[in-house]
Every structure is written in C-alpha cells, then in structure tokens.
C-alpha cells in the first residue's frame, strides 16, 4: 500500500480550534516541509499519512483512514508549568484553574498567544522551553 504525507494545521477558534489539511509537497523532512507550508495564523500542526485509494466512480470520493499520525508540533511555542502560570497573577487564574482541574501539568503558549495542553510526545519547535 502506497502512503502519501499530509499535514493538519490548527488555528485559534471561538470555542474550538479550527483546522485545515494539506498534502505535503516540499522535500526534506516532513517536519521541515510542514514548516515551509505553515500558514500565518496556525499555532500547531500534526503529521499523518493517507493510503492512495482509487475511487470506484466519479460520483464519490473514498476517504481512507489516517496512518502514522504524529503528536502535535508547536512552532515558536513556550512551555509553562502550573506554578509558573499561578505566579503570573489574577489575569491567569482561570488558566491555572483549568490546568489543575484537567490534570495538565504543562501548557504551551503558542505563537498566536493562545494556550494549549502539552501532552506526552508533543514537540515545541524553535521556542524557549521554560518551567
């Protein structure tokens, strides 16, 4: 089965993140290719592959299941612990409360200014990592 590389980019939304998917076209590593195609407002991306599946007819498209899906990549993000967020004061009280309530030990402040939970296997690219 032949697989083609894709990237899913994430953008800040009102209640949930918005996303778009693109086929990777640049050479080099897949992470480098995803960074080359990074849209201006995207705060993160995830890599995956799709098998090439021919459609049986022109009337519909077969959408295969994703293979080899990566964790999240956060370009220019910074990592922050609960203690650090709490030290920022009253303006970050809700973020600290959400971290405690959801069991998030670390969040990443994204290049777009929003915060996301940082999970095992996620990667920060190009930003300082602090505690």
C-alpha positions in Angstrom: 0.0 0.0 0.0 1.4 3.4 -1.0 1.1 6.2 1.5 1.2 10.0 0.9 2.2 12.5 3.6 -0.2 15.1 4.8 -0.2 17.9 7.5 -3.1 19.2 9.5 -2.7 22.8 10.7 -4.6 24.2 13.7 -5.9 27.8 14.1 -7.4 29.6 17.1 -11.2 29.4 17.1 -14.0 30.8 19.2 -14.8 27.6 21.1 -12.6 25.0 19.5 -9.6 25.1 17.2 -10.2 25.4 13.5 -8.1 23.2 11.2 -7.2 22.6 7.6 -5.4 19.7 5.9 -2.8 19.9 3.1 -0.8 17.4 1.2 3.0 17.8 1.9 4.7 18.8 -1.3 8.2 20.1 -0.3 11.3 17.9 0.0 13.5 17.3 3.1 12.0 16.1 6.3 8.2 16.1 6.8 8.6 18.5 9.8 10.6 20.9 7.6 8.1 20.6 4.8 5.2 21.3 7.2 7.1 24.4 8.5 7.7 25.6 4.9 4.0 25.5 4.2 2.9 26.8 7.7 0.0 29.3 7.3 0.4 32.6 9.1 -2.3 32.1 11.7 -1.6 28.5 12.5 -0.4 27.7 16.1 0.3 23.9 15.7 0.3 21.1 13.2 0.1 17.3 13.1 1.6 15.0 10.5 -0.1 11.8 9.1 -0.2 9.7 6.0 -3.1 8.5 3.8 -3.1 5.5 1.6 -3.7 6.1 -2.1 -7.2 4.7 -2.7 -8.6 5.0 -6.2 -12.3 6.0 -6.4 -14.6 3.4 -8.0 -16.6 6.2 -9.7 -16.5 9.9 -10.4 -19.7 10.4 -8.3 -18.0 10.0 -4.9 -14.6 10.1 -3.2 -13.2 7.4 -0.9 -11.6 9.0 2.2 -9.1 6.5 3.7 -8.2 6.3 7.4 -5.2 8.1 8.7 -2.0 6.2 9.2 1.1 7.1 11.3 -0.5 10.2 13.0 2.0 12.2 15.0 1.6 14.2 18.2 1.3 18.0 18.0 4.1 20.2 16.9 4.1 23.8 18.3 6.3 26.2 16.2 7.7 29.0 18.4 5.9 27.8 21.5 7.0 28.1 25.1 6.2 25.6 27.9 4.8 26.7 31.3 4.1 24.8 34.5 1.1 25.3 36.8 3.4 27.0 39.3 4.6 29.4 36.7 1.1 30.2 35.4 -0.1 30.8 39.0 2.8 33.2 39.6 1.5 35.4 36.8 -1.3 36.6 39.0 -5.0 37.2 38.7 -5.2 37.5 34.9 -4.2 33.9 34.6 -6.4 32.5 37.4 -8.8 30.7 35.0 -5.9 29.1 33.0 -4.3 27.9 36.3 -7.7 26.5 37.5 -8.3 24.7 34.2 -4.8 23.2 34.4 -5.4 21.9 37.9 -9.0 20.7 37.1 -7.9 18.9 33.9 -4.6 17.5 35.2 -2.5 19.5 32.8 1.0 19.8 34.4 2.3 21.9 31.5 0.7 24.1 28.9 2.3 25.6 25.8 1.9 29.2 24.9 1.5 29.2 21.2 3.0 31.7 18.7 -0.5 33.1 18.3 -0.9 33.8 22.0 -3.3 31.1 22.9 -2.5 28.3 25.4 -2.9 24.5 24.7 -2.4 21.5 27.0 1.1 20.0 26.4 0.8 16.2 26.2 3.4 13.4 26.2 5.1 13.2 22.8 4.2 16.8 21.8 7.1 18.9 20.4 7.9 22.6 20.7 9.9 23.8 17.7 12.1 26.9 17.9 10.8 28.4 21.1 12.4 28.6 24.5 11.2 25.9 26.9 10.8 27.1 30.5 9.4 25.6 33.7 
